[in-house]
Amino acid sequence: MVGVGSRYESEAESGISHFVEHMVFKGGRRFPTARDVSEAIEGVGGVLNAATDREATVFWTRVPIAKLGLAVSVLSDMLLSPALDPEEVVKERQVVIEELRMYQDNPQDYVQIAFDALMWPDHPLGWDVAGREETVLSFTAEDCRRHLETHMLPSTLVISIAGGFETEAAIAEIDEAIGPWADRRRGVPGPPAPATPPSGPPLRVIRRSAEQANILVGARAPSYNDPDRHIAEILNVILGEGMSSRLFLELREHRGLVYDVHSFMSRMADTGVLGIGLACEPRQAATALQAAVVELRKLAEEPVGDAELTKAREYAKGRLLLQLEGTSALCEYAGQQLLLQGKIVEPDELVARLESVDAVQVSELASRLLSAGLRAAVVGPFRSETRFEKAIAV
């Protein structure tokens, strides 16, 4: 895991972290081609992949435990000795552009892109992680190399392993693979631009000919460094996590307004979002959006009952503990905490924090979210914004 993502980019560099993520799969010193890289892992039944977010880029593999050394060798070669062939860069530009177009053609993806831009206008956090076509077309092999040299450092790198391995043997494998590189590299990249308050219109309606409307509405919420993030977690569960949540029971089961409705949390170092997503028949869109906002308002105005609060705590605790039974989730949990927060919080401590959340805290946070102002993105066959403006008015 590398501590770099789209929020570290300038406007002209938008998408370079994601592009570099693609390029390192093209081969390196020990595994010279994309085929060599993929066959090394898939040849032992493993899986190799990567993902770029706003604050981190993650490269991961899952292999049989006897092949741990191979996994370390492949990943270290990709990141520390990538070929970055100029001809491959030219080819990959078009691949990434097709990825961008795929997201733009999918209303569920496109409404997320529009929502992010509303939440963080004119800020790297609001830009598409994959960039824009014009920036992607400008990337060169030298740009990729410069990006890695700036951000791929011992101070920004976390290696996380979970499974039935011998710790000393694993450390020896890693030391052999990255020790010489780590001895040569020093430095700490500059911090990213801090999050700025949202500004401009709180609503964007994008007209698309479609059989279904897609909507995201939400407000700024606690970051992952904010003590209130555990309150936000419980609020999110009550509001829209699962089929027993308020949004699901009211909008789908009781009123039949939607097929898909849920809430979600997105957290960064200094900011976050609590959002509500829904998809419905266009004629029901404004009504469904207003109904979702009403459910959030109820949380602010009426304290949650003991039974519902207990259920939400148990849901959040159980989900965490069940996820950590898998090695992939455990590996990601430990690595991301160490990378982004500088320490690993034990699951028992997180459980205790979730158990400490009370009804007053949930109501107060819901009230703060509403006071901060809701912002919404809508994609569908609509000519006017008026109905949606009224729906999000608090």
C-alpha positions in Angstrom: 0.0 0.0 0.0 1.4 3.4 -1.0 0.3 6.7 0.6 -0.6 8.4 -2.6 -3.9 9.0 -4.5 -5.8 11.4 -6.5 -5.9 14.2 -3.8 -2.1 14.5 -4.2 -2.4 15.5 -7.8 -2.5 18.9 -9.6 -5.2 19.6 -12.1 -2.7 18.8 -15.0 -1.8 15.6 -13.3 -5.3 14.4 -12.6 -5.4 10.6 -12.9 -1.6 10.0 -12.8 -1.8 7.8 -9.7 -4.4 5.6 -11.3 -2.4 5.6 -14.6 0.8 4.5 -12.8 -1.2 1.7 -11.1 -2.0 0.4 -14.6 1.5 0.8 -15.9 3.3 -1.2 -13.3 1.4 -4.3 -14.4 3.2 -4.0 -17.8 6.4 -5.7 -16.4 9.7 -5.0 -14.6 13.2 -6.3 -14.3 12.5 -9.9 -13.2 9.1 -10.2 -14.9 9.6 -8.2 -18.1 6.1 -8.3 -19.7 2.5 -8.1 -18.6 2.1 -11.7 -19.4 5.1 -12.7 -17.2 3.6 -10.7 -14.3 0.1 -12.3 -14.6 1.3 -15.8 -15.3 3.7 -15.8 -12.3 0.7 -15.4 -10.0 -2.1 -17.1 -11.9 0.3 -20.0 -12.6 0.1 -21.0 -8.9 -3.7 -20.3 -8.6 -3.3 -16.8 -7.2 -5.0 -13.5 -7.9 -3.3 -10.2 -8.6 -5.0 -6.8 -8.7 -4.7 -3.1 -7.6 -6.9 -0.1 -6.8 -6.4 3.6 -6.6 -8.3 5.8 -4.2 -8.0 9.4 -3.1 -5.3 8.8 -0.4 -3.9 5.4 -1.2 -2.9 3.1 -4.0 -3.2 -0.6 -3.1 -1.4 -3.5 -5.0 -2.4 -6.9 -3.7 -2.1 -10.6 -4.4 -3.6 -13.7 -2.8 -1.5 -16.9 -3.2 -1.0 -20.3 -1.5 1.1 -19.8 1.6 4.0 -21.8 0.1 4.2 -19.1 -2.7 4.6 -16.1 -0.4 8.2 -15.5 -1.7 6.8 -15.4 -5.3 4.2 -12.9 -4.2 6.7 -10.6 -2.6 9.0 -10.9 -5.7 6.3 -10.0 -8.2 4.9 -7.1 -6.2 8.3 -5.6 -5.4 9.4 -6.0 -9.0 6.3 -4.2 -10.2 6.7 -1.2 -7.8 10.5 -0.9 -7.5 11.7 -1.8 -11.0 8.8 -1.1 -13.5 9.8 -1.1 -17.1 7.5 1.9 -18.0 8.0 1.4 -21.7 6.9 4.5 -23.7 5.2 2.3 -26.3 3.2 0.6 -23.6 2.3 4.1 -22.1 0.8 5.1 -25.5 -1.3 1.9 -25.6 -2.5 2.2 -22.0 -3.7 5.7 -22.5 -6.5 4.4 -24.7 -7.3 1.6 -22.2 -7.8 4.1 -19.4 -9.8 6.4 -21.6 -12.1 3.5 -22.3 -12.4 2.9 -18.6 -13.4 6.6 -18.1 -16.0 6.3 -20.8 -17.4 3.1 -19.3 -18.0 5.0 -16.0 -19.5 7.9 -17.8 -21.9 5.6 -19.7 -23.1 3.9 -16.5 -25.6 6.2 -14.6 -24.7 4.6 -11.3 -21.0 5.4 -11.7 -21.6 8.8 -13.3 -23.9 10.1 -10.5 -21.0 9.3 -8.0 -18.6 11.3 -10.1 -21.1 14.2 -10.2 -21.8 13.9 -6.4 -18.1 14.0 -5.5 -17.6 17.2 -7.6 -20.5 18.8 -5.7 -19.1 17.8 -2.3 -15.6 19.0 -3.1 -15.9 21.6 -5.8 -12.7 22.8 -7.5 -10.6 20.4 -5.3 -8.7 17.2 -6.0 -11.1 15.3 -3.8 -13.9 16.2 -6.2 -12.1 15.0 -9.3 -12.5 11.6 -10.9 -9.8 9.4 -9.5 -9.1 8.1 -13.0 -8.6 11.7 -14.3 -9.9 13.2 -17.5 -9.3 12.3 -21.1 -7.1 15.3 -21.8 -4.8 14.6 -18.8 -4.6 10.9 -19.6 -3.6 11.6 -23.2 -0.8 13.8 -21.9 0.9 11.2 -19.7 4.4 10.0 -20.6 6.7 7.3 -19.3 8.8 10.1 -17.7 5.7 11.4 -15.9 5.1 7.9 -14.5 8.7 7.6 -13.4 8.6 11.0 -11.7 5.4 10.2 -9.9 6.9 7.0 -8.5 10.2 8.7 -7.5 8.2 11.4 -5.7 5.7 9.2 -3.9 7.1 5.7 -3.7 9.2 6.0 -0.6 9.9 3.9 2.5 8.0 6.6 4.4 4.9 6.1 2.3 5.0 2.3 1.9 3.2 -0.2 4.1 3.4 -4.0 3.5 0.6 -6.0 5.0 0.5 -9.8 5.0 -2.2 -12.1 6.6 -2.3 -15.9 6.6 -0.6 -18.9 7.9 3.0 -17.8 7.4 6.0 -17.8 9.7 6.7 -14.2 10.7 10.5 -14.3 10.6 10.5 -16.0 7.2 8.1 -13.4 5.8 10.2 -10.5 7.1 13.4 -12.1 5.6 11.6 -12.3 2.2 10.6 -8.7 2.4 14.0 -7.5 3.6 15.7 -9.2 0.7 13.2 -7.8 -1.8 13.1 -4.1 -0.7 16.1 -3.7 1.7 18.5 -2.3 -0.9 15.9 0.0 -2.4 14.9 1.3 1.1 18.5 2.0 1.9 18.8 4.3 -1.1 15.5 6.2 -0.8 14.7 8.9 1.7 12.3 11.7 2.0 8.6 12.5 2.7 6.3 13.9 0.0 4.5 17.2 0.7 1.0 17.1 2.2 -2.0 17.3 0.0 -4.2 20.4 -0.2 -6.6 20.5 2.8 -10.3 20.0 2.2 -12.2 23.2 1.6 -15.8 23.9 2.5 -18.4 23.1 -0.2 -19.5 26.1 -2.3 -21.7 26.8 -5.3 -25.1 25.3 -6.1 -26.0 22.3 -3.9 -27.8 20.5 -6.7 -26.8 19.1 -10.1 -29.3 17.5 -12.4 -27.8 15.7 -15.4 -30.2 14.9 -18.2 -29.9 11.4 -19.5 -32.3 9.3 -21.5 -32.8 6.3 -19.1 -35.5 4.1 -17.7 -34.3 4.7 -14.2 -33.2 7.8 -12.2 -30.1 7.6 -10.1 -29.6 9.9 -7.1 -27.0 10.6 -4.5 -27.7 13.1 -1.6 -25.5 13.7 1.4 -23.5 16.1 3.6 -20.0 16.5 5.0 -19.4 14.0 7.8 -16.6 13.1 10.2 -13.2 12.0 8.9 -11.4 8.8 9.9 -9.4 10.9 12.3 -12.5 12.4 14.0 -13.6 10.9 17.3 -17.2 11.2 16.1 -16.6 8.7 13.2 -17.9 5.9 15.4 -21.1 7.8 16.0 -21.4 8.3 12.2 -20.9 4.6 11.7 -23.9 3.8 14.0 -26.0 6.6 12.3 -25.2 5.1 8.9 -26.3 1.6 10.0 -29.6 2.9 11.4 -30.3 5.0 8.3 -29.4 2.8 5.4 -27.3 -0.3 6.0 -29.1 -3.5 5.2 -32.7 -4.6 4.8 -33.7 -3.7 8.3 -32.6 0.0 8.0 -35.0 2.9 8.0 -34.4 3.8 4.4 -35.0 0.3 3.1 -38.1 -0.4 5.3 -39.7 3.0 4.5 -38.9 3.7 0.9 -38.9 0.1 -0.5 -40.9 -2.1 1.8 -43.5 0.3 3.0 -43.9 2.8 0.1 -42.5 0.8 -2.9 -40.7 3.9 -4.2 -37.4 2.3 -5.1 -35.6 -1.0 -5.8 -32.2 0.1 -4.5 -31.7 2.4 -1.5 -28.8 2.6 0.9 -26.6 4.9 2.9 -22.8 5.0 2.9 -19.8 6.6 4.6 -16.7 8.0 2.7 -13.8 9.1 4.9 -10.5 10.9 4.3 -7.9 12.3 6.7 -9.6 15.7 7.2 -13.1 15.3 5.8 -15.8 12.8 5.0 -19.3 12.3 3.6 -22.4 10.5 4.7 -24.5 9.8 1.6 -27.7 8.3 0.5 -28.0 6.5 -2.8 -31.2 5.5 -4.5 -32.4 4.3 -7.9 -36.0 4.5 -9.0 -38.6 5.1 -11.7 -38.1 8.7 -12.9 -41.6 9.8 -12.0 -41.0 8.8 -8.4 -37.6 10.4 -8.2 -38.4 13.7 -6.4 -40.8 11.9 -4.0 -38.2 9.2 -3.2 -35.5 11.8 -2.6 -37.7 13.8 -0.3 -38.7 10.7 1.6 -35.0 9.8 2.1 -34.3 13.3 3.5 -37.2 13.0 5.8 -35.7 9.8 7.3 -32.5 11.7 8.0 -34.4 14.5 9.5 -36.3 12.1 11.8 -33.0 10.9 13.2 -32.1 14.5 14.1 -35.5 15.3 15.7 -36.4 12.0 17.4 -34.0 10.0 19.6 -33.4 6.5 18.5 -35.1 3.8 20.7 -33.0 1.5 22.8 -33.9 -1.6 20.7 -33.0 0.0 17.4 -29.8 1.4 18.8 -28.8 -2.0 20.3 -29.5 -3.6 16.9 -27.3 -1.1 15.1 -24.4 -1.5 17.5 -24.6 -5.3 17.1 -24.8 -5.0 13.3 -21.7 -2.8 13.2 -19.8 -4.9 15.6 -20.7 -8.2 13.9 -19.9 -7.0 10.5 -16.5 -5.9 11.6 -15.7 -9.1 13.3 -17.0 -11.3 10.5 -15.0 -9.4 7.9 -11.8 -9.9 9.8 -12.2 -13.6 9.7 -11.0 -13.5 6.1 -7.3 -13.0 5.5 -7.9 -10.6 2.6 -10.0 -8.3 4.8 -7.6 -8.6 7.8 -4.7 -7.7 5.5 -6.4 -4.7 4.2 -7.7 -3.6 7.6 -4.2 -3.6 9.2 -2.4 -2.1 6.3 -4.8 0.8 5.7 -4.9 1.7 9.4 -1.1 1.8 9.6 -0.8 3.6 6.3 -3.5 6.3 6.9 -3.6 6.6 10.6 -0.1 5.6 11.7 -1.2 2.9 14.0 -3.3 -0.3 14.1 -6.4 -0.1 16.4 -7.3 -3.5 17.7 -10.8 -4.7 16.8 -11.7 -4.9 20.5 -11.1 -1.2 20.9 -13.2 -0.4 17.9 -16.0 -2.6 19.3 -15.8 -0.7 22.6 -16.1 2.6 20.8 -19.2 1.4 18.8 -20.8 0.1 22.0 -20.3 3.5 23.7 -22.4 5.4 21.1 -25.7 6.6 22.6 -29.0 8.0 21.1 -28.3 11.6 22.0 -25.0 11.5 20.0 -26.7 10.0 17.0 -29.4 12.7 17.0 -26.9 15.5 17.5 -24.7 14.3 14.6 -27.7 14.0 12.3 -28.7 17.5 13.2 -25.1 18.7 12.4 -25.2 17.0 9.0 -28.5 18.7 8.1 -27.2 22.1 9.3 -24.1 21.7 7.1 -26.5 21.6 4.1 -27.4 18.7 1.9 -26.0 18.4 -1.7 -27.4 16.1 -4.3 -26.6 14.8 -7.8 -29.4 13.4 -10.1 -29.0 11.5 -13.3 -32.1 10.8 -15.4 -34.6 12.1 -18.0 -35.3 15.4 -16.3 -35.8 18.9 -17.7 -36.1 20.9 -14.5 -34.4 21.0 -11.1 -37.2 22.6 -9.2 -38.7 19.4 -7.7 -35.3 18.2 -6.5 -34.4 21.6 -5.0 -37.6 21.4 -2.9 -36.8 17.8 -1.9 -33.4 18.6 -0.4 -34.5 21.9 1.3 -34.1 21.4 5.1 
